[in-house]
């Protein structure tokens, strides 16, 4: 699911959402996004 979809669901359901993503070319670059 795309990051904006997780953010929308987190806000609309009053729940927390978590997205873990990694850059395809350089796996050292990772992102952790938390929505509440």
HELIX and SHEET records of a PDB file:
HELIX    1   1 UNK A    3  UNK A   13  1                                  11    
SHEET    1   A 2 UNK A  17  UNK A  22  0                                        
SHEET    2   A 2 UNK A  30  UNK A  35 -1                                        
END                                                                             
